[in-house]
Amino acid sequence: MDTLLISTAYFPPIGYIYALNHNSNVLIEQFEHYPKQTYRNRCEIMSANGKLSLTIPIKKNRQIKFFTKDAEIDYSTPWQKLHFKGIESAYRNSPFYDYYEEDFKTYFNNKEKYLLDLNLKILDTLTELLKLHINISLTENYIQENTKNYIDYRNTIHPKKSALSPSVFPEALQTYPQTFGEKFPFIPNLSILDLLFNMGPEAPEYL
């Protein structure tokens, strides 16, 4: 069976979790040259003003190119407080916000040094809540594109790409009741937080 090769992600989009749920063996790339403006340090939620991006600032590295595993989080601004307030404001009136709030609050108080470590801990919580039975490991070296026996999604799930392929990510595009749904049309492939806070225990079935 082919192994899913995927990037790390901060509170990943639904398409990312859908891909994990349909591949029992998963490798997360840590030896790529860290790219900017991706889901690696960004998640997208539904706010009262529409789609809102929450981005973790990364410390400037002396090297122009550095590995994803070496990306350090910058705490010089209160981004944790701002992210938590943004999520709380967006979802406090959703059906299941109170149900999951405590599961995620710790990630806005503790200070992980590396982005990859933070994302992996968040992913552990998500796989437990969503009851995903998958084997997740980290790459031991960089895997070249088009390598046999890998399903390479490292650059497939990207915020700059306007839409996901319905044939590849069907569940990521299906509608469900969203907060502020009376105000805005359905937005697909938001952070998995959007699905959890709105669907609760039915989220695994949706995936």
Legacy VTK file of the C-alpha trace (Angstrom):
# vtk DataFile Version 3.0
C-alpha trace
ASCII
DATASET POLYDATA
POINTS 207 float
0.000 0.000 0.000
1.316 3.451 -0.914
2.297 5.843 1.867
0.763 9.300 2.104
3.454 11.987 2.076
2.159 15.254 3.470
3.339 18.507 5.038
2.791 19.501 8.636
-0.161 21.838 9.258
-1.530 24.116 11.987
-5.107 23.069 12.839
-5.248 21.502 9.364
-7.959 22.057 6.757
-10.640 19.408 6.320
-9.069 18.131 3.088
-5.881 17.363 5.012
-7.735 15.351 7.654
-9.770 13.615 4.958
-6.509 12.512 3.310
-5.191 11.174 6.624
-8.419 9.296 7.266
-8.135 7.478 3.934
-4.481 6.460 4.231
-3.380 4.240 7.079
0.345 4.976 6.634
1.354 8.636 6.745
4.722 10.371 6.530
5.020 14.030 7.490
7.796 15.854 5.640
10.297 17.561 7.947
13.338 17.920 5.669
11.839 20.147 2.994
13.031 23.748 2.718
10.443 25.601 4.760
7.998 27.429 2.441
6.066 30.563 3.390
2.323 31.247 3.129
1.085 27.674 3.533
-1.005 25.698 5.997
2.188 24.748 7.814
1.760 27.817 10.030
-1.722 28.972 9.013
-5.315 27.900 9.552
-8.537 29.367 8.183
-11.749 29.721 10.171
-15.189 31.257 9.636
-15.600 34.552 11.450
-18.380 37.124 11.664
-16.635 38.899 8.769
-16.120 35.817 6.617
-13.040 33.635 6.208
-10.255 34.576 8.605
-6.629 33.396 8.413
-4.702 32.835 11.639
-0.946 32.721 11.081
1.824 31.703 13.475
4.838 34.023 13.099
8.110 32.222 12.411
11.474 33.541 13.580
13.771 34.830 10.900
16.519 32.320 10.304
20.104 33.288 9.527
19.976 30.867 6.645
17.866 31.798 3.634
16.726 28.195 3.382
16.100 26.014 6.412
14.260 22.768 7.080
10.669 22.707 8.286
11.831 20.842 11.378
13.972 23.885 12.272
11.224 26.494 11.930
11.040 28.273 15.302
7.934 30.035 16.541
8.228 33.767 17.223
6.575 34.810 20.495
7.520 38.495 20.299
3.858 39.295 19.545
0.866 37.905 21.495
-0.328 35.722 18.608
-1.547 32.943 20.936
-3.916 35.332 22.688
-5.102 36.740 19.375
-5.676 33.293 17.848
-7.610 32.053 20.860
-9.762 35.185 20.932
-10.393 34.849 17.206
-11.478 31.221 17.536
-13.587 31.959 20.604
-15.315 34.890 18.911
-15.973 32.833 15.792
-17.278 29.667 17.442
-18.477 30.357 20.983
-22.083 30.149 19.755
-21.495 27.012 17.685
-23.153 23.786 18.926
-19.984 22.081 20.191
-17.538 24.841 21.111
-17.893 24.213 24.853
-17.508 20.485 24.227
-14.008 20.865 22.719
-12.671 24.125 24.140
-10.575 22.529 26.882
-8.985 20.096 24.433
-7.371 22.986 22.565
-6.854 25.691 25.181
-3.454 24.344 26.222
-1.999 25.115 22.780
-2.619 28.821 23.340
-0.887 28.862 26.718
2.140 26.581 26.394
5.035 27.768 24.257
6.546 25.142 21.994
9.876 26.152 20.497
9.370 24.548 17.116
6.379 24.784 14.799
6.595 21.087 13.926
6.346 20.068 17.584
3.277 22.233 18.117
1.564 20.909 15.000
2.295 17.276 15.918
0.776 17.711 19.382
-2.308 19.336 17.875
-2.547 16.477 15.378
-2.358 13.925 18.200
-5.340 15.601 19.857
-7.273 15.736 16.589
-6.692 12.088 15.694
-7.899 11.087 19.154
-11.030 13.250 18.994
-11.831 12.107 15.455
-10.994 8.459 16.201
-8.537 8.203 13.313
-6.588 4.938 13.301
-3.455 5.820 11.365
0.276 5.331 11.649
1.993 8.733 11.465
5.775 9.059 11.213
8.274 11.741 10.206
10.519 11.531 7.153
14.147 10.617 7.849
15.372 12.530 4.806
13.860 14.570 1.988
11.790 12.465 -0.410
11.987 13.655 -3.983
8.819 14.372 -5.957
7.421 11.536 -8.078
9.055 8.887 -5.900
7.325 5.539 -6.340
5.039 4.159 -3.621
4.171 7.604 -2.256
1.001 9.656 -2.588
2.532 13.120 -2.500
0.195 15.777 -1.067
2.928 18.082 0.264
1.888 20.858 -2.104
-1.582 19.661 -3.074
-3.400 21.115 -0.067
-2.472 24.794 -0.237
-4.306 28.015 0.716
-3.351 29.644 -2.590
-5.181 26.984 -4.590
-8.759 28.078 -5.175
-10.447 24.686 -4.960
-9.872 21.059 -4.150
-10.587 18.351 -6.680
-13.999 16.758 -5.936
-12.635 13.392 -7.061
-9.752 13.563 -4.564
-11.387 15.374 -1.634
-15.150 14.777 -1.896
-15.925 15.160 1.822
-13.891 18.351 2.065
-16.336 19.965 -0.360
-19.631 18.687 1.037
-21.747 21.166 2.946
-22.618 21.095 6.636
-24.162 23.758 8.900
-21.587 26.506 9.486
-21.520 29.313 12.017
-22.675 32.508 10.273
-24.167 30.315 7.544
-27.140 32.660 7.364
-24.752 35.481 6.496
-22.281 33.828 4.115
-22.410 31.007 1.558
-20.783 27.734 2.573
-16.974 27.852 2.568
-15.329 24.444 1.991
-12.061 23.169 3.404
-11.777 25.443 6.412
-9.796 24.324 9.458
-10.918 21.049 11.011
-11.934 23.246 13.976
-14.863 24.482 11.889
-16.120 20.942 11.365
-15.612 19.903 14.988
-17.291 22.941 16.519
-20.271 22.656 14.172
-20.667 18.878 13.831
-19.211 17.569 17.075
-19.303 13.764 17.416
-20.703 13.516 13.881
-17.460 14.889 12.425
-15.811 11.441 12.038
-18.840 10.206 10.123
-18.616 13.235 7.812
-14.995 12.332 7.075
LINES 1 208
207 0 1 2 3 4 5 6 7 8 9 10 11 12 13 14 15 16 17 18 19 20 21 22 23 24 25 26 27 28 29 30 31 32 33 34 35 36 37 38 39 40 41 42 43 44 45 46 47 48 49 50 51 52 53 54 55 56 57 58 59 60 61 62 63 64 65 66 67 68 69 70 71 72 73 74 75 76 77 78 79 80 81 82 83 84 85 86 87 88 89 90 91 92 93 94 95 96 97 98 99 100 101 102 103 104 105 106 107 108 109 110 111 112 113 114 115 116 117 118 119 120 121 122 123 124 125 126 127 128 129 130 131 132 133 134 135 136 137 138 139 140 141 142 143 144 145 146 147 148 149 150 151 152 153 154 155 156 157 158 159 160 161 162 163 164 165 166 167 168 169 170 171 172 173 174 175 176 177 178 179 180 181 182 183 184 185 186 187 188 189 190 191 192 193 194 195 196 197 198 199 200 201 202 203 204 205 206
